[in-house]
């Protein structure tokens, strides 16, 4: 198949019987990327990573097909029995691959100097059901020259990587998981330090896919991939459209500057501009106060103990101005698996908490309390009484945000709260209102998004 026109002069696609679908794109910063192989792979079973730990898939649905692997847009040897078409459209094109069990649609569009991709998978009518447990979009042979590096906004604690040389990537590659505790941006940069330019990959999508960077076909080149784990069985004539779009954009200058630009413009695009922070929060010098009664090294348990006041005086003398308060509430299996956010009897209850806050205020401190959107302890009333507030595995079990491994039979201590649940959001909002009403100056929100890449919704 010869080159096919598209609706954009900076984008061209062609299909080669041996090499498969090839994409060429002028990134707008002097980078002219030619004949990049594009693939979409589907698997009938799933192995995925959760919080840096590989989940073996033992809780996979009964309808999974471990032997099923379909590759769309490959050459004749890689995608036997598939046909491929390209339809030009406004500022881009629609690529369609039709195989014996699936139809794959990949829409490419150039917008504001960037390249946008959207993916959908159809189960043909009149055939068999199609298990789409994992799907992967790959773009290969990315060559930014010798010395090229990769950079991502590193997620705290996620056991992923933030910087390295592309030429030194080894199999199976490097994985980038955005938003592990709400701190990481869904961005990956491939950068040429010599030319001070590169490519920005944005994967801010509702389904929260994982990005991978793998060794390319030749040294110094890389393959970029995006992996979704929907664990969905498509009946004949059903479709699965992956929400949102992948965006590639060329930039000039340092990647950190491009990252800041993305942050600011993304907030404006999505109406996420926060209110101005109070001056004390902009200038604060923070110390953490672990109030959990099981934490013995501080020498006291009750918050109204005179030893607590003496500690605050020492912190004031050390020039701290703000206190990050953690775990004065009733906890379950872990100090960060709350039942609720009320002070527990062991720390002296509400009266002792009021005394602590009075002492802190008299010394000039501002105090904010740790709160998480991740979930609550598995034995708490919300988890026992409102299972629909939480995310679930395909087999109906809770998806646990922490300690979900084969060794624990995938049972952790905090079922992952579902941000789409009005009940969960309402309960958490009511809890935060009570915290502020008791005299705290604010809250620290941990775990801003759920980690369940395979949650049912």
N, C-alpha and C positions, 0 to 999 in steps of 0.2 A: 504494500500500500504506500503510495507516495505521500508527500507532505500535504497536510490539510490546512486550509486557512482558518483563522479564528476571528472573533470580533475585536481583536486588539492587535496593533502592530508590534507590541513588545512580547507577544506570546505566540508560539508555534508548536504544533504537535504532529507527530507522524508515527506510523506503525510499521515496524520492520519484522518480517517473518522470523528472523533469527533472534533479534534483540528485543522484540516486543515494543511496547509503547515508549516513545521517546519524547521528552518535553524540552523545549528551548525557551529561555526567558531572559529578557534584558532587565536587570534589576534596578536600573535607573541611577546607579552610583558608579558606573563604569564596568560593573561585572556583567559579562555576557555568558550565561550558562547555557551550554549546548548539549543536546542529546542526552538528557538525564533520564535513565530508565525509571519508569513508574510502575508499581505493582500494588494490587490489593489482594491480601490473603485472608481467607476465612478458615476457621478451625471448628470442628464439631465438639471439641472438649477444651478445657481451659486450665492453664497454670498461670497464676497471677501473683503479684507481689503486694503485700499489705504491710505497711510500716517497715519496709525493708526486709521482711521475712517472706519467703516463698511459700505460698499456700499450695499444697499438693493437689488440690481439687478433689479431695475425698468426699466433699459434700456436694459434688456435682449433681445436676438433675439426672433422673433415671433415663431421660431421652437423649442424653449426650452420645455422640458418636466419636470415640477417641481416634478412630482411624481416618476421619474425614479431614482432608486438607484440599482446599480449592484455591487456585491462583488465577486471578484475572489480569488481563493486559500483558501477559507474558508472551514469549515467542512460541512457535509451533511446538517445540519440545517441552516447554514449561506449562503451556496452557492448551493441551490438546482438546479439540472439539469445541473451542470457544470461537466466537466471531466478534469483531470489534468495529465500531462505527464512531465517527466524530461529526457532531452537528455544530456548526458555528452559531453563536448567539451574541447578544449585546455584550461587548467588551470581553468575550471569552468563548467558551465552547462547552458542550456536554459530550463526555466520553461514555460509551456504553459497551459493556462486555456481556455477551450472552453465552452461557454455558449450559450443560445438561441439567444442572440442579439449581443454578442461581443466575440472576441478572444483576450486574453491578453498574451503578450510575455514579460517575464522578464529574461534578460540575466545577470548571475552572473559570475564574473571572478576575480581570485586572481592575483594581479600584484604588485610587489615590496613590498610584505608584507601587502598590503591592499586589501580590497574587493571592487569591482566596480560593480555597478548595472545600467542597461539600460532598459528603459521601452518603449513598443509600444502597441498600441491598434488597432485592425482590426475590421472593420464591415464586417460580413460574406456576401458573394455573395448570391444573390437570396432572401435576406430578406428585412427588412425595414432599413431606414436610422437611424443612431445612433448619437444622440446629445451628444457630449463629452464637456460639459461646465466646469466640474471640474474633476480632477483625483487625487488620493491620494495613495501614497505608504507608508505602515506602517510596522514597525518592533517593536514588543512588548516584554514585559517581560525582559527588560534590567536591570540587577542587578549587580551593581558595589560595593555592600557591604554597611554596615551602614555608614552614614556620607558622602555619595557620593554627589557631587555638579555638577552643570552645569555652563558653562562659554561661553560667546560669545563675539565677537568684537562688542561692542555696537554702533548702528547707532545713530548719533546725531539727536535728535528731533523726532525719529520715534516711540516714545511711546512703545518701546519694552524693554525687560529686558536683563541684561547682566550677572547676577550671582544669584545663589540661591541654596538651598538644594533640592535635588531630592525628598526627603521624604515629603516636604512641598508643592509640586506642587498640585494645586487644579484645578478642571474642570472650564473652558474648556481647560486649559493648558496655556503654554507660547509660543508666536509666535516670530520668528526671521526672519526679513526681511533684506536681505543684500543690501547694496548700496543705502540706502534711499537718502542720499545726497552725495553719492560717497565716504563715509568714512568707511563703515563697511565691514569687510571681510565675505565671505560666509562660515562661519565656526561655528560649535557648538561642545563643548567639554563636555563629561561626564567624571568626574574625581574622583578617589578614593584617598583622601588626605593621608590616612594611608599607602597605598602601593605605593603612588606616581606613578600612572599609570592611563591610561584611554583610551577612544575612541575618535578619531577625525572624525567628520562628515563634509565632504566638499560638498557643493552644488553650486559650480560655474558653472552655466549652462546658455546657451543663453536665455532660456525661463524664467529665473529668478523666480523659484518657491519659495514659503515660507516654512520654516521649523517650525515644531511644536514639543513641548515636552509636553506630557500629563501624567496624573497619570497612573501607570501600574495596573495590575490585583491585585497586593498585595502591601501593604505599602512598600515604599522604592524602588519600581521598577518603570520603566518609559516606555512609548511608544513613539518612535520617528516616525515622519511622515513628508513627503514632499508633498506639495500641489501645483498642477499646475491649471491654469484657462485658458485653450485654447479657450473656447467658439467656438467650431468647430462642424459642422454637417458633419458626415462621410456618404457618399453615399455607397451603397453596393459595396464591394470589395475594398474600400478605407482604408488606414491605416494612423495612426498618430503616428510617432515616436518622442518621446520627446528628444530634442537635448541634447547632452552631457551625462555625467554620474555622478551618485552619488558615492562618495568614502568614505569608512570607513577605518580607519587606527588606529592600536594600537600604543601607545607611552608610554615612560617612562619619569619620571621627571615632572617638572611643566608644566601646560598647556600653560602658556605664552611663554615658550621656544619652545614648539611644534608649537605655532602660528607663532613665528618669523621664525622658520625653514620652515613652509609652505609658508609664504610670500616670502622668498628669493628663494626657489626652484620653486615656481609657476611663479615668474617673469622670471626666467631663462628658464623654460619650454616653456613659451609663448612669449619669446623675448620682455619682457616688462621692461628690465633693463633701467632705465632713465639715461640721461646724468648727469654728476656730477654737483651738485648745486654750484653756485658761493659762495665764502666765506662769502660775506655779508649776503646772505640768510641763511647760516648755523648759523650765530651768531646774527641774527637780534632780536631786541626788538621792537615789533609791537604795534602800536596804530591805531584804526580805525577812519577814517574821513568820516562821513556821509555828503556828498556834496549835497544831495537832497535839492532843494530850499524850500520844504515844512517843512524841519527840522529847526525850528526857534531858538532853544536854544543856538546855537553857536554865535548868535548875528549879523550875516551877511549872505548874500546870494551869492554875486559875489565872484569868486575865486581871483580876483585882488584887493579886498578890503584890505586896510592896516590892518584891524583887523585880517584878515586871516594870514598875515605875523607875527603879534604879537603872534597869537596862535601857529604858528610853532616854534617861538623862545622859548615859554614856554615849548613846547614838547621837544625841544632840551635840555633845562635845566633839564628836568625830565629824561634824558638819553634814550629817545626813538631814534631808529636808522632807522626805516622803517615805512611807512604809507600805510595802507590798505585803498584805496580809494573806496568809494561806491556811486553810483547813481548820477553822474553829468549829466547824459544823459536824454533824453526825456522819461518819464515813463507814463504808463497808469493808471490802477486801483490800482497799488501798487508800492512802490519804488524799488521793485525787479521784475517788469514786464516791461522791456525796449522795446522801439520801435527800437532802435539801440544803439550804444555805442559812439556816437558823443556828445560833450558837448552841453547842451541845452542853449538857449538864456538867461534864467533866472539866470544861473551861470556866464554869461558873454561870452559864446561861446568859440571859439578856442583861441582867443587872451588872455582872462582872464585865461584860462587853462594853456597857455604857461607861463604866469607870475607866477602862482602858482608853476609850475614845476621848474622855474628858482629859486624862493625863496627856495624851498625844496632842490634843488641841492646845492645851496650856503651854506646851513646849514648842509650839509652832509647827508641828508636823501636819501633813496631809496624809490620809490613809485610804488606800483602795484595796478591794477584796478580789481574790481570784474567783472567777466563775468560768465554767466551760460550756460550750454548746455541744461538746462531744456526746454527752449522755449522763446517766446516773448509774449508781450501783445496781447490779443485776437483782439484788434482793430488796431494792427500795420500792415503796408503794407505786410510783409511776411505772416502773418496769413490770411489776406484777399485775397491775390493774389496767394498764393502757398499752398493750403490746403494739397497737397500731401507730404509736408515736415514734417507733424505732425502725431502723432498717433491718432487712432480713436477707438471709441467703436464699438461693432458689428453692431449697428444700423446706423453707418456712422457719428455720431456726434464726435466732437473733444473729445479726452480724456484730461481733464485738470489736470495738476500736482498739483494744489493747490485749496482748497476750493471746492472740488468736493463732495458734500453731497446731501442727499435728500432735505435739506432745501434750497439749491441753485439750485435745479433742475439739479444738476450735471454740472452746468456751473460755472467755476472758472475764473481766470484772466490770466492764462498762459497755452495755449495748449502745450502739451508735445511734444517736438521735437523728430523726428524719427532718430536715429543714422544711420539707413540704407539708409537714403535719401542723395544722392550726392548733391542735391540742398541745403539742410539745412547745411550740412557740409561745402560746399563751401562758403555759405553766412557768416557763423560764422568765418571761417578761414580768409575771407577778412576783417571782422570787427576787429578781433584780430590784423591783420597786420596793420590796421590803428591806433589802440591803441598804439602799440609799435612804430610806425612811428612818433607819436606825442610826444614821449619822455618818456613814462612810462618804468620802468625797467622790468616789467613783468605783469602777470595776475594771479588772483586767480580763479580757475575753480570750480564753485559750481554746484551741481547736475550733477555728472559725467555720470549718466545713467538715462534713463527714468524710471518713477515709475509705468507706466501703466502695471500692471500684466496681463491685458486682452486686450492689444492693438492688433489691427488687424494683424499686421505683427510680 
